[in-house]
Amino acid sequence: MTLKKRFAFCFLFLCQILLAQQDSILNLKEVIVADKNLKKYSNSQSVLKLSDSVINKNAALLTNLLNFNSSIYFKEYGRGMLSTVSFRGTTSSQTAVIWNGININSQMNGSTDFNTISGSDYNSVSVKAGGGSVIYGSGAVGGTVHLNNDMSFYNRFENNLKLDYGSFNTIGINYKTNISNEKWSTQIGFSKNSSTNDYKYLNRYTWRGEQRWNQNGQYDVITMSANLGYKFDTKNSLKLYSQTSNTDRNTSLVSENETKSKYINGFNRNLLEYNGDFGKLTTNFKTAYIFENYQYFADNTRKDFTYGKTESLITKVDLGYRLFKSVEINGILDYNRTKGYGSGFGSHVREISSASLLIKQDVSKDWKNEFGIRKEFTDNYKSPILFSLGSSYQFSKLYNLKFNFSRNFRIPTYNDLYWEEGGNPDLKPENSYQTEIGNVFTFKNLSLTQTFYYIKINDLLQWVPGQNGIWSPQNTNKVRSYGTETILGWKKQFDKNYFAANATYAYTISENIDTKKQLFFVPFHKITGAISYSRNNISANYQILYNGFVYTRADNDPNEIIDAYLISNIGIDYDFKFLDSFKLGIQVLNLFNQEYESLEDRPMPGRNFNMYLTLKF
């Protein structure tokens, strides 16, 4: 594992990234992070970092990991089906997913399906709350999710294998190998997650009194990755990241008489990165090729399908210069060329160029300021000038105060601009202003983070019915979202007994300014919690997830809601200490057999089980 065990619980205490104090005797093994700007320009915002040890305690798909360990709300079209997010009351297209520093949200619909991504394919997953469009571009409004493959440069040969088998014939395989020395670093990975997914619907029957069950819900997600790094010397390095994935799944039926359909989608991502350090001047050059595609079979017994594909070439140059001991600037030039073609939107090419300037000022060890500005240039839409201004002051070991103010945006997607029929080439980008204040309290083994935020979104894109009944996207409503996020963490050791606990709470108001109605599928309340215990070879953990009720209609009809639900998981494992590690464990998911759903007529499974075996050698 790239991150050492001593960092396994740091996410409980930090909502920003801190540098560990280096012991004068111990030389820390060198790890090069994949996204340096996440670390450098996030002092004024909260960043929750989930290490690989946390990732391994949760179900494989990214939805499960983030649902139980962050304040992000997920809407699932059934277990393993399409999964979209709402972060700070924003839409699914207003959360950007960042892969090793590159925005990978779909060019076709602007969002990411979190059930097509396995969290175990990465050695760290981070969640950054708040605006980030100055660095990461379109969609970074509510927040960003970062998937990183950090590379190490020290002598090691390490293999990790995890095998899962659970209810509904659910099978998981994840293998990762890390080979490195002081010059080379290699990571190779493979993961497969599949299920027949034929769970029974709790307390649901047909009109004949027959038990209903999840029909046509099979899925299979396969991902392969290979990463290679080379250090020319202490100041120059070259890294290559490559990842390919294919998701083949049916779509669960709402009623038994529906036609069975199927959805296949995949991606291929390749990123070449050079880093150079020349004293006051640093350079970072990235070039990436990203391909994504889908095929939709309205009737999976037939060969007919609709499809969409995009190919993106991204080039990014980041030059950093230290003006003074306390001031560093970064100038970033970015070029993105995307070709999209499909049965729904024809064939189109979009070229986007951008220029950014970032400034970081460390007034003292306790007071840090950051500023950024960005402008994009394209013929497809008019881009606003984006900015971010933040400050962090550590008053004492007990209290840290943060402030951030930013302007962010989301561009129209290929579907928005070119869909046949209904696409609207005259759309403007959504743009928003956001401000937040964070309070971080740390006392011995306890940490409490309280963040208050306010977001105003203009020109929200919505598909509305037009002439002749044809739906078309329009810049319609104005939305404001405000609320609070709380993160609580605690850990303690008593002799050989280790305890840890954490919790999050999000209170969210996200409303249409004109109608004063809460946006549908945005809960007012979300709570997560976990407690873990370990002693010698045994460890156990317990998780809870509470989602408050959500409206399913824009008019907030009280009869059209999805009820609140509370679910919990419990797990225990034992390490036989064979090889480096040989763990055998079992998990009980939805322990109390709660009937629940996050989307109407899409029930989730009741109590189910998962057994796993992990080997490290």
C-alpha positions as CSV (number, residue, x, y, z in Angstrom):
1,M,0.0,0.0,0.0
2,T,1.3,3.4,-1.0
3,L,0.3,5.2,2.2
4,K,1.7,3.8,5.4
5,K,-0.4,2.5,8.2
6,R,0.4,5.4,10.4
7,F,-1.9,7.6,8.2
8,A,-4.8,5.1,8.3
9,F,-6.9,7.1,10.7
10,C,-5.8,10.7,9.7
11,F,-9.1,11.2,7.9
12,L,-10.9,11.1,11.2
13,F,-9.2,14.3,12.3
14,L,-8.4,16.4,9.2
15,C,-10.7,18.2,6.8
16,Q,-7.6,19.8,5.3
17,I,-4.3,18.2,4.2
18,L,-1.5,18.7,6.7
19,L,2.2,17.8,6.5
20,A,3.3,15.3,9.1
21,Q,6.1,16.4,11.4
22,Q,9.3,14.7,10.4
23,D,11.3,12.9,13.0
24,S,14.9,14.0,12.9
25,I,16.0,10.4,13.2
26,L,13.5,8.6,10.9
27,N,13.8,9.2,7.1
28,L,10.3,9.0,5.6
29,K,10.0,6.9,2.5
30,E,9.4,9.1,-0.6
31,V,5.9,9.3,-2.1
32,I,5.1,11.5,-5.0
33,V,1.5,12.7,-5.0
34,A,-0.5,12.6,-8.2
35,D,-2.3,15.9,-7.7
36,K,0.0,18.5,-6.2
37,N,-2.5,21.4,-6.5
38,L,-5.0,19.6,-4.3
39,K,-2.4,19.7,-1.5
40,K,-1.0,23.2,-2.3
41,Y,-4.2,25.2,-2.8
42,S,-6.7,23.8,-0.3
43,N,-5.6,25.3,3.0
44,S,-8.8,27.4,3.1
45,Q,-11.2,24.5,2.3
46,S,-12.0,21.1,3.8
47,V,-10.4,18.0,2.2
48,L,-11.4,14.6,3.6
49,K,-8.8,12.0,2.7
50,L,-9.7,8.3,2.7
51,S,-6.6,6.0,2.8
52,D,-6.4,2.5,1.4
53,S,-7.1,0.9,4.8
54,V,-10.4,2.8,4.9
55,I,-11.2,1.9,1.3
56,N,-10.7,-1.8,2.1
57,K,-13.3,-1.8,4.9
58,N,-16.1,-0.8,2.5
59,A,-17.8,-2.4,-0.4
60,A,-15.9,-2.2,-3.7
61,L,-17.9,0.3,-5.7
62,L,-17.2,4.0,-5.1
63,T,-20.8,4.8,-4.2
64,N,-20.6,2.6,-1.1
65,L,-17.3,4.1,0.0
66,L,-18.4,7.7,-0.2
67,N,-22.0,7.1,0.9
68,F,-20.8,5.8,4.3
69,N,-17.8,8.1,4.8
70,S,-18.8,11.5,3.5
71,S,-21.6,14.1,3.5
72,I,-22.3,13.5,-0.3
73,Y,-25.9,12.3,-1.0
74,F,-26.3,9.5,-3.5
75,K,-29.3,8.7,-5.7
76,E,-29.2,5.1,-7.0
77,Y,-31.4,3.5,-9.6
78,G,-31.1,0.2,-7.7
79,R,-28.1,-1.7,-6.3
80,G,-25.2,-1.5,-8.8
81,M,-27.2,0.6,-11.2
82,L,-26.7,4.3,-12.2
83,S,-25.5,6.3,-9.2
84,T,-25.4,10.1,-9.2
85,V,-24.6,12.6,-6.4
86,S,-25.7,15.8,-4.8
87,F,-22.9,17.7,-3.0
88,R,-24.0,20.7,-0.9
89,G,-27.4,20.7,-2.6
90,T,-26.1,20.9,-6.2
91,T,-26.9,18.7,-9.1
92,S,-25.0,15.6,-10.3
93,S,-23.2,17.6,-13.0
94,Q,-21.9,20.1,-10.4
95,T,-19.6,17.7,-8.7
96,A,-16.3,17.1,-10.6
97,V,-14.4,13.8,-10.5
98,I,-10.6,14.3,-10.7
99,W,-8.3,11.5,-11.8
100,N,-4.7,12.2,-11.0
101,G,-5.3,15.9,-11.5
102,I,-7.5,15.6,-14.6
103,N,-11.2,16.3,-14.7
104,I,-12.9,13.1,-16.0
105,N,-16.6,14.0,-15.9
106,S,-18.5,12.8,-19.0
107,Q,-18.4,15.1,-21.9
108,M,-21.7,13.7,-23.0
109,N,-23.8,14.3,-19.8
110,G,-21.5,16.3,-17.6
111,S,-21.6,13.8,-14.6
112,T,-20.0,10.6,-13.4
113,D,-21.7,7.3,-12.6
114,F,-20.1,6.3,-9.3
115,N,-21.2,2.7,-9.7
116,T,-18.8,2.3,-12.6
117,I,-15.8,3.0,-10.5
118,S,-14.1,0.8,-7.9
119,G,-12.5,2.7,-5.0
120,S,-10.0,-0.1,-4.5
121,D,-8.4,0.8,-7.8
122,Y,-6.8,3.8,-6.1
123,N,-4.5,4.1,-3.2
124,S,-6.2,7.3,-2.0
125,V,-9.6,8.9,-2.5
126,S,-10.1,12.5,-1.3
127,V,-13.3,14.6,-1.1
128,K,-12.8,18.3,-1.4
129,A,-15.9,20.4,-0.4
130,G,-16.6,23.7,-2.1
131,G,-15.8,25.4,-5.4
132,G,-12.8,24.4,-7.4
133,S,-13.4,25.5,-11.0
134,V,-10.3,27.8,-11.0
135,I,-8.1,24.7,-10.9
136,Y,-10.3,21.9,-12.2
137,G,-12.7,23.6,-14.6
138,S,-16.3,22.8,-15.3
139,G,-18.5,21.0,-12.8
140,A,-16.4,21.8,-9.7
141,V,-19.3,23.7,-8.0
142,G,-20.5,21.7,-5.0
143,G,-17.1,19.9,-4.6
144,T,-14.7,17.5,-6.1
145,V,-13.9,13.8,-5.7
146,H,-10.2,13.0,-6.3
147,L,-9.0,9.5,-7.4
148,N,-5.2,9.3,-7.0
149,N,-2.5,6.8,-7.8
150,D,0.4,8.2,-5.8
151,M,3.8,6.7,-6.6
152,S,6.5,5.7,-4.2
153,F,10.3,5.6,-4.9
154,Y,11.9,3.2,-2.4
155,N,12.9,-0.5,-2.6
156,R,9.8,-2.7,-2.4
157,F,7.9,-5.5,-4.0
158,E,4.4,-5.8,-2.7
159,N,1.3,-7.6,-3.8
160,N,-2.3,-7.1,-2.5
161,L,-5.1,-9.5,-3.3
162,K,-8.7,-9.2,-2.1
163,L,-11.4,-11.8,-2.9
164,D,-15.1,-11.1,-2.0
165,Y,-18.1,-13.3,-2.2
166,G,-21.5,-12.2,-1.0
167,S,-25.3,-12.5,-1.3
168,F,-26.9,-12.5,-4.7
169,N,-23.8,-14.2,-6.2
170,T,-21.8,-11.1,-5.8
171,I,-18.1,-11.6,-6.6
172,G,-15.3,-9.2,-6.2
173,I,-11.6,-9.6,-7.2
174,N,-9.0,-6.9,-6.7
175,Y,-5.3,-7.4,-7.3
176,K,-2.6,-4.7,-7.1
177,T,1.2,-5.0,-7.3
178,N,3.7,-2.3,-6.5
179,I,7.3,-2.6,-7.6
180,S,9.7,0.2,-7.0
181,N,13.3,1.3,-6.2
182,E,14.8,4.8,-5.9
183,K,14.6,5.3,-9.7
184,W,11.5,3.3,-10.9
185,S,8.0,2.9,-9.6
186,T,5.4,0.5,-11.2
187,Q,1.8,-0.2,-10.2
188,I,-0.4,-2.8,-12.0
189,G,-4.0,-3.5,-11.0
190,F,-7.0,-5.5,-11.9
191,S,-10.5,-5.5,-10.5
192,K,-13.7,-7.2,-11.2
193,N,-17.1,-6.7,-9.5
194,S,-20.1,-8.7,-10.6
195,S,-23.5,-9.8,-9.3
196,T,-26.7,-11.6,-10.5
197,N,-28.3,-9.0,-8.2
198,D,-31.5,-10.9,-7.8
199,Y,-32.5,-9.7,-4.3
200,K,-36.1,-9.9,-3.0
201,Y,-38.0,-6.6,-2.4
202,L,-38.9,-6.4,1.3
203,N,-42.7,-6.4,1.9
204,R,-43.5,-5.9,-1.8
205,Y,-45.8,-8.3,-3.7
206,T,-47.6,-8.4,-7.0
207,W,-51.3,-8.2,-7.2
208,R,-51.3,-12.0,-7.1
209,G,-49.6,-12.1,-3.8
210,E,-46.3,-13.2,-5.3
211,Q,-43.0,-12.0,-3.8
212,R,-41.4,-9.3,-6.0
213,W,-37.6,-9.4,-6.7
214,N,-35.0,-7.4,-8.6
215,Q,-35.3,-8.5,-12.1
216,N,-32.8,-7.7,-14.9
217,G,-30.3,-6.3,-12.4
218,Q,-27.1,-8.1,-13.4
219,Y,-23.9,-6.1,-13.6
220,D,-20.2,-6.7,-14.3
221,V,-17.5,-4.0,-13.8
222,I,-14.0,-4.8,-15.0
223,T,-11.0,-2.4,-14.7
224,M,-7.3,-2.7,-15.5
225,S,-4.6,-0.2,-14.8
226,A,-0.9,0.2,-15.2
227,N,1.2,3.1,-13.9
228,L,4.9,3.7,-14.4
229,G,7.2,6.4,-12.9
230,Y,10.9,7.2,-13.5
231,K,13.0,9.6,-11.6
232,F,15.9,11.0,-13.7
233,D,17.3,12.6,-10.6
234,T,16.1,14.3,-7.4
235,K,14.6,17.2,-9.5
236,N,13.1,15.5,-12.6
237,S,10.5,12.7,-12.9
238,L,8.3,11.2,-15.6
239,K,5.0,9.3,-14.9
240,L,2.6,7.5,-17.1
241,Y,-0.9,6.5,-15.9
242,S,-3.2,4.2,-17.9
243,Q,-6.6,2.8,-17.1
244,T,-9.3,1.0,-19.0
245,S,-12.7,-0.1,-17.8
246,N,-15.9,-1.8,-19.1
247,T,-19.2,-1.9,-17.4
248,D,-21.8,-4.3,-18.7
249,R,-25.1,-4.2,-16.9
250,N,-28.8,-4.7,-17.4
251,T,-31.2,-2.1,-16.0
252,S,-33.4,-3.2,-13.1
253,L,-37.1,-3.3,-14.0
254,V,-39.7,-1.0,-12.3
255,S,-42.5,-3.4,-13.2
256,E,-42.6,-7.0,-14.4
257,N,-44.1,-6.2,-17.8
258,E,-41.3,-3.8,-18.8
259,T,-39.0,-4.6,-21.7
260,K,-35.6,-5.7,-20.4
261,S,-32.9,-3.3,-21.4
262,K,-29.1,-3.2,-21.2
263,Y,-26.4,-0.5,-20.9
264,I,-22.8,-1.0,-21.7
265,N,-20.2,1.8,-21.2
266,G,-16.5,2.0,-20.9
267,F,-13.5,4.3,-20.8
268,N,-9.8,4.4,-21.6
269,R,-7.6,7.0,-19.9
270,N,-3.9,7.7,-20.6
271,L,-1.9,10.4,-18.9
272,L,1.7,11.4,-19.3
273,E,3.2,13.7,-16.7
274,Y,6.6,15.4,-16.3
275,N,7.7,17.2,-13.1
276,G,10.8,19.4,-12.9
277,D,12.3,21.3,-10.0
278,F,14.8,24.0,-10.8
279,G,15.1,25.9,-7.6
280,K,12.7,28.8,-7.6
281,L,11.1,27.5,-10.8
282,T,9.0,24.3,-11.0
283,T,7.4,22.8,-14.0
284,N,4.5,20.4,-14.5
285,F,3.5,19.2,-17.9
286,K,0.5,16.9,-18.5
287,T,-1.0,15.5,-21.7
288,A,-3.9,13.1,-21.6
289,Y,-6.0,11.1,-24.0
290,I,-9.5,10.1,-22.7
291,F,-12.0,8.0,-24.6
292,E,-15.5,7.2,-23.3
293,N,-18.4,5.4,-25.0
294,Y,-21.8,3.8,-24.3
295,Q,-24.2,1.5,-26.0
296,Y,-27.9,1.3,-24.9
297,F,-30.0,-1.7,-25.9
298,A,-33.7,-0.8,-25.4
299,D,-34.4,-4.5,-25.8
300,N,-31.5,-6.7,-24.6
301,T,-32.8,-9.6,-26.7
302,R,-32.1,-7.6,-29.9
303,K,-28.8,-6.3,-31.4
304,D,-30.1,-2.8,-32.1
305,F,-28.6,-0.1,-29.9
306,T,-28.0,3.7,-29.6
307,Y,-24.6,4.9,-28.8
308,G,-22.3,7.8,-28.0
309,K,-18.5,8.3,-28.0
310,T,-16.1,11.1,-27.1
311,E,-12.4,11.4,-27.6
312,S,-10.6,14.1,-25.6
313,L,-7.0,15.4,-25.9
314,I,-5.9,17.4,-22.9
315,T,-2.6,19.4,-22.6
316,K,-1.8,21.3,-19.5
317,V,1.3,23.3,-18.6
318,D,1.8,24.5,-15.0
319,L,4.8,26.8,-14.3
320,G,5.5,27.6,-10.6
321,Y,7.8,30.4,-9.4
322,R,8.8,31.3,-5.8
323,L,8.9,35.1,-5.7
324,F,9.8,35.3,-2.1
325,K,10.3,32.8,0.7
326,S,6.6,33.3,1.6
327,V,5.0,33.8,-1.9
328,E,4.6,31.3,-4.7
329,I,2.8,31.8,-8.0
330,N,1.6,29.2,-10.6
331,G,0.7,30.1,-14.2
332,I,-1.4,27.4,-15.9
333,L,-2.3,27.0,-19.6
334,D,-4.8,24.4,-20.6
335,Y,-6.0,23.1,-24.0
336,N,-8.8,20.6,-24.4
337,R,-10.0,19.2,-27.8
338,T,-13.0,16.9,-27.7
339,K,-14.6,15.1,-30.6
340,G,-18.0,13.7,-29.9
341,Y,-20.2,11.5,-32.1
342,G,-23.3,9.4,-31.5
343,S,-26.8,8.5,-32.5
344,G,-28.3,11.2,-30.3
345,F,-26.1,14.2,-31.1
346,G,-24.3,13.7,-34.4
347,S,-20.6,14.6,-34.8
348,H,-19.1,17.7,-33.3
349,V,-15.7,19.0,-32.2
350,R,-15.2,21.4,-29.3
351,E,-12.0,23.2,-28.4
352,I,-11.4,24.9,-25.1
353,S,-8.4,26.9,-24.0
354,S,-7.9,28.4,-20.6
355,A,-5.4,30.5,-18.7
356,S,-5.1,30.5,-14.9
357,L,-3.0,32.3,-12.3
358,L,-2.7,30.9,-8.7
359,I,-0.9,32.7,-5.8
360,K,0.0,31.2,-2.5
361,Q,1.2,33.3,0.4
362,D,2.4,31.9,3.7
363,V,2.5,35.1,5.9
364,S,3.7,32.9,8.8
365,K,3.5,29.3,9.8
366,D,0.0,29.9,11.1
367,W,-1.4,32.3,8.5
368,K,-1.8,31.1,4.9
369,N,-3.5,32.9,2.0
370,E,-4.4,31.7,-1.6
371,F,-5.8,33.4,-4.6
372,G,-6.7,32.1,-8.1
373,I,-8.2,33.4,-11.3
374,R,-9.2,31.6,-14.5
375,K,-10.6,32.5,-18.0
376,E,-11.7,30.0,-20.7
377,F,-11.9,30.6,-24.4
378,T,-14.1,28.8,-26.9
379,D,-16.7,29.4,-29.6
380,N,-19.3,27.2,-28.0
381,Y,-20.3,29.4,-25.1
382,K,-19.3,32.6,-23.3
383,S,-17.2,31.9,-20.2
384,P,-17.2,34.1,-17.1
385,I,-14.0,35.1,-15.3
386,L,-13.6,32.6,-12.4
387,F,-11.8,33.4,-9.2
388,S,-11.1,32.0,-5.7
389,L,-9.9,33.8,-2.6
390,G,-9.1,32.0,0.6
391,S,-7.4,32.3,4.0
392,S,-6.5,30.0,6.9
393,Y,-5.3,31.1,10.3
394,Q,-4.2,28.8,13.1
395,F,-4.9,30.7,16.3
396,S,-3.6,28.0,18.5
397,K,-3.2,24.2,18.6
398,L,-6.9,24.1,19.5
399,Y,-8.5,26.3,16.8
400,N,-8.0,26.9,13.1
401,L,-10.2,29.4,11.2
402,K,-10.8,29.2,7.4
403,F,-12.5,31.4,4.9
404,N,-13.0,30.9,1.1
405,F,-14.9,32.9,-1.5
406,S,-15.1,31.7,-5.2
407,R,-16.9,31.9,-8.5
408,N,-17.4,28.6,-10.3
409,F,-19.2,27.3,-13.4
410,R,-20.4,24.3,-15.4
411,I,-20.4,24.3,-19.2
412,P,-23.2,22.9,-21.4
413,T,-22.6,19.2,-22.4
414,Y,-22.8,17.6,-25.8
415,N,-26.3,16.4,-24.9
416,D,-27.3,19.9,-23.9
417,L,-25.9,21.5,-27.1
418,Y,-26.4,19.0,-29.8
419,W,-29.1,16.4,-28.9
420,E,-31.3,15.6,-31.8
421,E,-34.0,16.8,-31.4
422,G,-33.9,19.5,-28.7
423,G,-30.3,20.5,-28.3
424,N,-29.7,24.2,-27.8
425,P,-26.4,25.7,-29.1
426,D,-27.1,29.1,-27.5
427,L,-26.9,27.9,-23.9
428,K,-24.8,29.8,-21.4
429,P,-22.7,28.1,-18.7
430,E,-24.1,27.8,-15.2
431,N,-22.2,30.0,-12.9
432,S,-22.2,30.4,-9.2
433,Y,-20.8,32.4,-6.3
434,Q,-19.9,30.5,-3.1
435,T,-18.6,31.5,0.3
436,E,-17.7,29.4,3.3
437,I,-16.3,29.6,6.8
438,G,-14.7,26.7,8.5
439,N,-13.9,26.1,12.1
440,V,-11.5,23.3,13.1
441,F,-11.1,22.4,16.7
442,T,-8.5,19.8,17.8
443,F,-8.0,18.6,21.4
444,K,-5.8,15.6,22.1
445,N,-7.6,12.6,20.6
446,L,-10.7,14.6,19.5
447,S,-11.3,16.7,16.4
448,L,-14.3,18.7,15.4
449,T,-14.8,20.6,12.1
450,Q,-17.8,22.9,11.5
451,T,-18.2,24.5,8.1
452,F,-20.9,27.0,7.1
453,Y,-21.5,27.8,3.4
454,Y,-23.7,29.7,1.0
455,I,-24.0,29.1,-2.8
456,K,-25.9,31.1,-5.4
457,I,-26.3,29.5,-8.8
458,N,-27.4,31.5,-11.9
459,D,-28.5,30.2,-15.3
460,L,-29.2,26.7,-14.0
461,L,-29.6,24.3,-17.0
462,Q,-32.9,22.4,-17.1
463,W,-34.6,20.4,-19.8
464,V,-38.1,21.8,-20.3
465,P,-41.0,21.1,-22.8
466,G,-41.0,23.5,-25.8
467,Q,-42.9,23.8,-29.0
468,N,-44.5,20.7,-30.4
469,G,-43.9,18.9,-27.1
470,I,-40.1,18.7,-27.8
471,W,-38.0,19.0,-24.6
472,S,-35.0,21.3,-24.8
473,P,-32.4,22.6,-22.3
474,Q,-32.8,26.2,-21.2
475,N,-31.0,28.5,-18.7
476,T,-33.9,28.8,-16.3
477,N,-33.8,29.0,-12.6
478,K,-31.7,30.6,-10.0
479,V,-30.9,28.5,-7.0
480,R,-29.4,29.1,-3.6
481,S,-28.0,26.5,-1.4
482,Y,-26.8,27.0,2.2
483,G,-26.1,24.9,5.2
484,T,-23.6,23.3,7.5
485,E,-21.3,20.3,7.5
486,T,-19.9,18.7,10.6
487,I,-17.0,16.2,10.9
488,L,-16.2,14.6,14.2
489,G,-13.3,12.2,14.8
490,W,-11.8,10.4,17.8
491,K,-9.3,7.7,18.5
492,K,-7.8,6.2,21.6
493,Q,-5.4,3.4,22.7
494,F,-5.8,1.5,25.9
495,D,-3.0,-0.9,26.3
496,K,-3.4,-3.3,23.3
497,N,-6.9,-2.0,22.5
498,Y,-7.4,0.5,19.7
499,F,-10.6,2.4,19.4
500,A,-11.6,4.9,16.7
501,A,-14.9,6.7,15.9
502,N,-16.0,9.3,13.3
503,A,-19.2,10.9,12.3
504,T,-20.4,13.4,9.7
505,Y,-23.6,15.5,9.6
506,A,-24.9,17.7,6.7
507,Y,-27.8,20.1,6.9
508,T,-28.7,21.4,3.5
509,I,-31.2,23.9,2.2
510,S,-31.2,24.0,-1.6
511,E,-34.1,26.0,-3.1
512,N,-35.4,27.6,-6.2
513,I,-35.1,31.3,-5.4
514,D,-38.4,32.2,-7.2
515,T,-40.6,29.4,-5.8
516,K,-38.8,29.0,-2.4
517,K,-39.1,25.2,-2.9
518,Q,-36.4,22.7,-2.0
519,L,-34.8,21.0,-5.0
520,F,-36.0,17.5,-5.4
521,F,-33.7,14.7,-4.4
522,V,-31.8,16.9,-1.9
523,P,-32.2,15.7,1.7
524,F,-32.3,18.3,4.5
525,H,-30.3,15.9,6.7
526,K,-27.6,13.3,6.2
527,I,-25.6,11.6,9.0
528,T,-22.9,9.0,8.8
529,G,-21.0,7.3,11.7
530,A,-18.6,4.5,12.3
531,I,-16.8,3.0,15.3
532,S,-13.9,0.5,15.0
533,Y,-12.0,-1.7,17.5
534,S,-8.9,-3.8,17.1
535,R,-6.7,-5.9,19.4
536,N,-3.8,-8.1,18.3
537,N,-5.1,-10.1,15.2
538,I,-8.8,-9.2,15.4
539,S,-10.6,-6.0,14.3
540,A,-14.3,-5.1,14.1
541,N,-16.3,-2.1,12.8
542,Y,-19.8,-0.8,12.8
543,Q,-21.3,1.8,10.4
544,I,-24.5,3.8,10.1
545,L,-26.0,5.9,7.4
546,Y,-29.1,8.1,7.8
547,N,-30.7,10.0,4.9
548,G,-33.6,12.3,5.6
549,F,-36.7,12.4,3.4
550,V,-36.5,13.9,-0.1
551,Y,-39.0,15.5,-2.4
552,T,-39.4,13.8,-5.8
553,R,-41.3,16.7,-7.4
554,A,-40.3,20.4,-8.0
555,D,-43.6,21.6,-6.3
556,N,-42.6,19.8,-3.0
557,D,-45.8,17.8,-3.0
558,P,-45.8,16.1,0.5
559,N,-47.4,13.0,-1.0
560,E,-44.5,12.6,-3.5
561,I,-41.5,11.9,-1.2
562,I,-39.1,9.2,-0.5
563,D,-39.1,8.4,3.2
564,A,-36.1,8.8,5.5
565,Y,-34.1,5.7,6.2
566,L,-31.4,4.5,8.6
567,I,-29.2,1.5,7.7
568,S,-26.1,0.0,9.3
569,N,-23.4,-2.5,8.5
570,I,-21.2,-4.5,10.8
571,G,-18.0,-6.4,10.1
572,I,-15.2,-8.4,11.7
573,D,-12.0,-9.9,10.5
574,Y,-9.0,-12.0,11.8
575,D,-5.4,-11.8,10.6
576,F,-3.7,-15.2,10.7
577,K,-0.3,-13.5,10.2
578,F,0.5,-15.7,7.3
579,L,2.8,-14.0,4.7
580,D,2.7,-10.3,5.5
581,S,-1.0,-10.4,6.1
582,F,-3.8,-13.0,5.7
583,K,-7.2,-11.7,6.7
584,L,-10.5,-13.5,6.7
585,G,-13.6,-11.4,7.4
586,I,-17.3,-11.2,7.2
587,Q,-19.7,-8.3,6.9
588,V,-23.4,-8.0,7.5
589,L,-24.9,-5.2,5.3
590,N,-28.2,-3.6,6.2
591,L,-28.0,-5.3,9.5
592,F,-31.6,-4.6,10.7
593,N,-33.2,-5.5,7.3
594,Q,-34.4,-2.0,6.7
595,E,-36.7,-1.4,3.7
596,Y,-35.4,1.6,1.8
597,E,-34.8,3.3,-1.5
598,S,-33.1,6.5,-2.7
599,L,-35.2,6.7,-5.9
600,E,-38.9,5.9,-6.2
601,D,-39.7,2.4,-7.3
602,R,-36.0,1.4,-7.0
603,P,-35.9,-0.7,-3.8
604,M,-32.5,-1.6,-2.3
605,P,-31.7,-5.0,-0.8
606,G,-32.5,-6.1,2.7
607,R,-30.0,-7.8,5.0
608,N,-27.2,-9.4,3.0
609,F,-23.7,-10.8,3.6
610,N,-20.2,-10.5,2.3
611,M,-17.2,-12.7,3.0
612,Y,-13.7,-11.6,2.1
613,L,-10.1,-12.8,2.1
614,T,-7.2,-10.4,1.8
615,L,-3.6,-11.4,1.2
616,K,-0.6,-9.1,1.3
617,F,2.8,-10.6,0.3
